[in-house]
Amino acid sequence: MKNRYKIWQNLLIIFTILIAIIYCVPNLFQDKPAIEFRANQKERVIQTLKDNDVKNYIVNKKDVTFTSTEDQLFALTLLQDKNISASLFLKNTTPSFLKNLNAYPMKLGLDLRGGVHLLLQADIDEVIKKDRANQEKNIIKVLRNKKVRAKKSNGKLIFSSEKARDVALYEMQTNIFAFKFSPSKKEECDKDGCKTSYIIDYLTRDEHIQNLKESITKQTILTLKKRVNELGVSEAVVQSYDGGKIAVDLPGLQDASRAKNIIGKTAALEFRIVSDEQSSMMYPYKNSKVGLQEDIILSGDSISNAQASIDDQLNHIVQVSLSSSVENRFNQVTKENVGNAMAVLMLESKKTNTGKTVKTSKVISVATIQSALGSNFSISGLNEDEAKDLSLLLRAGSMPTTVNIVEETVLGPSLGQENITKGINALILGIIIVSVFMAVYYKGFGMIANIAIVINLVCLLALLSIVGVTLTLSGIAAIVLTLGMAIDANVLIYERIKEELQINKNVQNGIFVGFNKAFATILDANVTTFIVGAVLLTLGSGPIQAFAVTLILGLITSMFTAVICTKALVNLFYGNSKEISLG
């Protein structure tokens, strides 16, 4: 019959729904509060929890899970009091057979899962200042190469002759593009006569400053993303914000201090040669101070890899590997400084309790250069924790400049769970109200529409899990909207069928024509909504993008369930009927 799907079509629909159920099921398994510890501390962990009458926990090889966050936090305090190295995390409880099918629950955003939000601001002025100093060094090199003498004073170069000025002007305009050079001359007279000075004013170009700002922001975001990966937060979001700020969201991260220590570690790392000269800048090192040369021989962003290790004397070290682009230069500099000490300088900014930003500089390691260093060398003089943190920072890359934490928000998991509960309650309430209306108004056909809603929800949750979309509160709103649009499609179909039955009493023909005529209207409505979603996805950010992605995926599942699945169910129950009731 013309309303019947072929067998292979029905099997394909069933197969699609089964796949959706498989990938939707992991969302029923919630993450459990857990504490991670070292494997050799397991017996101490068990004994500590037992002695303090902690209940409702399961000890595994390297972690212990709890039924509530309160028990987890209480246990962490107990373990730390016993000097047991422990850290908080949320353990995934998805069964292994689902993991083998690569079926995992949806990623939840900060507002649903709780976590840490940081708003950072890169110190662009510091970058501009350093860049200007480097460009001025290039000017000096150009003048030396051409053996031209000049006096530098407050953004000006003063020459004794016009010829010398013109030679310098040509060379600088040819080789230095960061500055805008303007020639002039000035005549000064006194009792001994008049003297003409030939001047070149140099000013940093606006486009160069803009390029610096964009470059530093991109490099900072890249470094932050690497540090986020080191923390193992897969759902983290790092993106640029208004006014050159950078927002970092870390859903599910419970250890806020760890996040601030690693991601909020606004340190820039520099390698410099130790200097004994009195004029050297002094920096704190352990309980004393050490002088360093001004020249930076290596920066943190030149390091390709770094790993914490232990040497033959059982001292904690960091093994460093350099990128090929700086290997030759580093080798030459260290060759020239064999016997001298090399220091690792950390520059960072911290916020005081009053909100004031204070910049600090300290030497974290000093080691004597025994021989010319190549692409691999080690940093010593560290304890275990210092070695681990330094290797992480070097591996993730140092910041191109100091970064200030201008805003910090910690959202507890209980608040995230409250948002989930409210969102699910709103979704369930919406489905119940719509389902009751459809069942009362369209009777049997309404029940078919209700089944289609459930299938739609299952397919949408499965698709969100497969694609890896991070679900937020705005995403839940998009799911509710999607289900409403799916019902709207069923209403359009049923009303078209009613109109056809008033014209032609043939039930099967009315169903066939009703579906066909309603399809064009449903398609138009979904296409226009898809365009709106695409615009929101392109131009929006954060919650708006999350809403847009969920909406677009919802449109796909709505077309599948409201048209294809509904038609299959209608033909299953009413394929041979000669009379039907549509309210």
Buried (B, 14 or more C-beta within 10 A) or exposed (E): EEBBBEEEEBEEBEEBBEBBBBBBBBBEBEBBBBBBBEEEBBEBBEEBBEEBEBEEBEBEEBBBBBEBBEBBBBBBEBBEEBEBEBBBBBBBBBEEEBEEEEBBBBBBBBBBBBBBBBBBBBBBEBBBEBBBEEBBEBBEEBBEEEEBEBEEEEEBBBBBEEEBBBBBBEBBEEEBEBBBBEBEEEEEEEEEEEEEBBBBBBEBEEEBBEEBBEEBBEBBBBBBBBBBEBBEBEBBBBBBBEEBBBBBBBBBBBBBEBBBEBBBBBBBBBBBBBBEEEEBBBBEBEEEEBBBBEEBBBBBBBBBEBBBEEEEEEBBBBBBBBEEEBBEEBBEBBEEBEEBBBBBBBBBBBBEEEEEBEEEBBBBBBBEBEEBBEBEBBBBBBEEEBBBBBBBBBBBBBBBBBBBBBEBEBBEBEBBBEBBEEBEEBBEEBBEEBBEBBBEBBBBBBBBBBBBBEBBBBBBBBBBBBEEBBBBBBBBBBBBBBBBBBBBBBBBBBBBBBBBBEEEEEBBBBBBBBBEBBBEEBEEBBEEBBEEBEEBBEEBBBBEBBBBBBBBBBBBBBBBBBBBBBBBBBBEBBBEEEEBEBE
